[in-house]
Amino acid sequence: GRLEEKLLQISKPKLLIIDELGYLPLEPAAAHLFFQLVSRR
């Protein structure tokens, strides 16, 4: 439940700035969460 709440919370702003994402490799689970966030926006 908390994950869904957090995704909703960070999906609401009109502008979401994602900086320095490509400097470190993402684990598969983190990449999946990032994709969920981007697809919601």
C-alpha positions as a Markdown table, in Angstrom:
| # | Residue | x | y | z |
|---|---|---|---|---|
| 1 | Gly | 0.0 | 0.0 | 0.0 |
| 2 | Arg | 2.8 | 2.5 | 0.8 |
| 3 | Leu | 4.4 | 2.0 | -2.7 |
| 4 | Glu | 1.1 | 2.8 | -4.4 |
| 5 | Glu | 0.7 | 5.9 | -2.2 |
| 6 | Lys | 4.2 | 7.1 | -3.0 |
| 7 | Leu | 3.8 | 6.6 | -6.7 |
| 8 | Leu | 0.5 | 8.6 | -6.6 |
| 9 | Gln | 2.2 | 11.3 | -4.6 |
| 10 | Ile | 5.1 | 11.8 | -7.0 |
| 11 | Ser | 2.9 | 11.4 | -10.1 |
| 12 | Lys | 0.8 | 14.5 | -9.2 |
| 13 | Pro | 3.1 | 17.4 | -9.8 |
| 14 | Lys | 2.9 | 19.0 | -13.3 |
| 15 | Leu | 6.7 | 18.9 | -13.6 |
| 16 | Leu | 9.0 | 16.1 | -12.4 |
| 17 | Ile | 12.7 | 16.7 | -12.8 |
| 18 | Ile | 14.8 | 13.6 | -12.9 |
| 19 | Asp | 18.5 | 14.4 | -12.7 |
| 20 | Glu | 21.6 | 12.2 | -12.8 |
| 21 | Leu | 19.7 | 9.0 | -13.5 |
| 22 | Gly | 22.2 | 7.6 | -16.0 |
| 23 | Tyr | 25.3 | 7.8 | -13.7 |
| 24 | Leu | 24.6 | 4.6 | -11.8 |
| 25 | Pro | 23.1 | 1.3 | -13.1 |
| 26 | Leu | 19.6 | 0.5 | -12.0 |
| 27 | Glu | 18.7 | -2.9 | -10.5 |
| 28 | Pro | 15.8 | -4.6 | -12.3 |
| 29 | Ala | 13.3 | -3.8 | -9.5 |
| 30 | Ala | 14.3 | -0.1 | -9.5 |
| 31 | Ala | 14.1 | 0.1 | -13.3 |
| 32 | His | 10.6 | -1.4 | -13.1 |
| 33 | Leu | 9.5 | 1.2 | -10.5 |
| 34 | Phe | 11.0 | 4.0 | -12.6 |
| 35 | Phe | 9.1 | 2.7 | -15.7 |
| 36 | Gln | 5.9 | 2.6 | -13.6 |
| 37 | Leu | 6.4 | 6.3 | -12.6 |
| 38 | Val | 7.1 | 7.4 | -16.2 |
| 39 | Ser | 4.2 | 5.5 | -17.6 |
| 40 | Arg | 1.8 | 7.1 | -15.1 |
| 41 | Arg | 2.9 | 10.6 | -16.0 |
